[in-house]
Amino acid sequence: MKSVLLLSGGMDSTAIAFWKRPDYALTINYGQLAAKAEIAASESICKYLNIPHHILTVDCRNIGSGDMAGVIENEHAPASDWWPYRNQLLITLAGMKMLPFNVTKILIGTVRTDSGHTDGSPKFVETINQIMTLQEGQITVEAPAINLSTKELIQLSNVPADLLAWAHSCHKSDVTCGNCRGCNKYFEIFEQVGYDLDRFG
C-alpha cells in the first residue's frame, strides 16, 4: 500500500511530509505564480527526508482566480487566495499521475482552518475520497491534519525548524512578498511555535 503526498512546499504539507513519511511526494505546477519556488522548496524538503519527488505541470492559470493566478478574484471567491475547484483538480491530477506507481493513498495538507473554503472541509475530503475510491485504482484520499491547526500540526509532527524554514508559503511570487495571506500565516506560525526565524536569514 503506497502513498503520495501532495506537497506544495508550504508549512502544512512540509510538516505532514516529516510526520507521515509518504512513499512519494508530488508537486503540481498548475499555473500558480509561486510554482517555481514551491517546486524548489519541495525538492529540498524531499531531499532532506529522502522521499522520491515527482513534478507535474498542467497550466491552468487562465482559469484561475485571485492572488495565486495574478488576477482579480472570481465573484464567488470567499477569499483572495481562492482558486475555483483547486483541491478537486489537484487530487484528480495526483491520481492520474501516480496510479502507474501503484499508489493507493493520496495525502493532502488540509488543516482545520482551511474549512473556510468548502474544499478544505471534512465534508469535501469525505466526498472526494468516495469519488476517487469509486473509480478504477480505488485510490483513497486522506487529510491527516484536518482536525489540527497548523500550530498543533507542527507540534505533533515535531518537524524541525531548519526544515520548516525552507517552506514557501507566498501566494503571489517566487520571492516572499510579505503581504499576502500565505506570508502572514508563515510569520505568525513561526512566532506561535517559538521558532526564531531570524536565524535562518
Rosetta blueprint (number, residue, H / E / L):
1 M L
2 K E
3 S E
4 V E
5 L E
6 L E
7 L L
8 S L
9 G L
10 G L
11 M H
12 D H
13 S H
14 T H
15 A H
16 I H
17 A H
18 F H
19 W H
20 K H
21 R L
22 P L
23 D L
24 Y E
25 A E
26 L E
27 T E
28 I E
29 N E
30 Y L
31 G L
32 Q L
33 L L
34 A L
35 A H
36 K H
37 A H
38 E H
39 I H
40 A H
41 A H
42 S H
43 E H
44 S H
45 I H
46 C H
47 K H
48 Y H
49 L H
50 N L
51 I L
52 P L
53 H E
54 H E
55 I E
56 L E
57 T E
58 V L
59 D L
60 C L
61 R H
62 N H
63 I H
64 G L
65 S L
66 G L
67 D L
68 M L
69 A L
70 G L
71 V L
72 I L
73 E L
74 N L
75 E L
76 H L
77 A L
78 P L
79 A L
80 S L
81 D L
82 W L
83 W L
84 P L
85 Y L
86 R H
87 N H
88 Q H
89 L H
90 L H
91 I H
92 T H
93 L H
94 A H
95 G H
96 M H
97 K H
98 M H
99 L H
100 P H
101 F H
102 N L
103 V E
104 T E
105 K E
106 I E
107 L E
108 I L
109 G L
110 T L
111 V L
112 R H
113 T H
114 D H
115 S H
116 G H
117 H L
118 T H
119 D H
120 G H
121 S L
122 P H
123 K H
124 F H
125 V H
126 E H
127 T H
128 I H
129 N H
130 Q H
131 I H
132 M H
133 T H
134 L H
135 Q L
136 E L
137 G L
138 Q L
139 I L
140 T E
141 V E
142 E E
143 A L
144 P L
145 A L
146 I L
147 N L
148 L L
149 S L
150 T H
151 K H
152 E H
153 L H
154 I H
155 Q H
156 L H
157 S H
158 N L
159 V L
160 P L
161 A H
162 D H
163 L H
164 L H
165 A L
166 W L
167 A L
168 H L
169 S L
170 C L
171 H L
172 K L
173 S L
174 D L
175 V L
176 T L
177 C L
178 G L
179 N L
180 C L
181 R H
182 G H
183 C H
184 N H
185 K H
186 Y H
187 F H
188 E H
189 I H
190 F H
191 E H
192 Q H
193 V H
194 G L
195 Y L
196 D L
197 L H
198 D H
199 R H
200 F H
201 G L
